[in-house]
Amino acid sequence: MTLPYLLLSALRDRLVAAMAMGLVAIWLVAAFAGGTSIAEEGAAASVFAAFGARLLVIGGLVLFVALQVRRLSESGELHLLLATPVSRGRFVVQAWAGFATLAVGFALAAGAIAGVAGWPPAQPAGLAVWTATLALEGIVMAALALFVALGLRGVIAGVLVALGLYVVARMMGVLLAIANSKFAPTDGWMGQLVDVLGLLLPRLDLLAQSRWLVHGLESPYTIGIAAAQAAVYTAALVAAVVFDAQGQSL
């Protein structure tokens, strides 16, 4: 599943066109919402556009990965690709690399929309880091969606599980703050469960934060730690997919 093949599939499925139309619609809505703000119209428009663009990019990417894996399996194209002199591990890595490339392209488009919506951008450095970390977030979700899609073999189940884990990962900072607050019960099992999830899931809430577009970067060290964690998590997911592909009949 090489990059040219995935690009042709994205064009054939109208994914690129749908993503472009969705981003334009988000830009128009953000511009309108920013225009209704009493102050800081550009900043408000950028935040609205960044929030909507992030959801569109991640949701569209997860859905495309699930549908693509299901289509390859049902049409027999997957077996045809595996019949070529390419190992299963290499096939998985190529598939993830193709989806990751699409994620980077969509993140760049989302960053452009967030910047244009609040032009001129209040914090160019914040916009650049937001775009880069959104690309990293998309790369992580591409690996997670591929892992879930190959494991569950169902489009609806794969999409729901991947998006559910994404929502939990984006809320992890809030959940950890609640679990470790002085008002949380000391003997509650929910707090222990949140701590375990904090170890198993990446801290996506530390990536692509909309407030960077307005206030700039607050803690570059934290961003670096979150990016490193996301990279390690991605490598672990790709390795898990390769291991799973070696042991089952795709």
Secondary structure, DSSP 4 states (H G I P E B T S, - for coil): --HHHHHHHHHHTTHHHHHHHHHHHHHHHHHHHHHT-SS-HHHHHHHHHHHHHHHHHHHHHHHHHHHHHHHHHHHSHHHHHHHSS--HHHHHHHHHHHHHHHHHHHHHHHHHHHHHHTSSPS-HHHHHHHHHHHHHHHHHHHHHHHHHHHHH--HHHHHHHHHHHHHHHHTHHHHHHHHTSTTS-TT-HHHHHHHHHHHHS--GGGSS-TTHHHH--S-HHHHHHHHHHHHHHHHHHHHHHHHHHHTS--
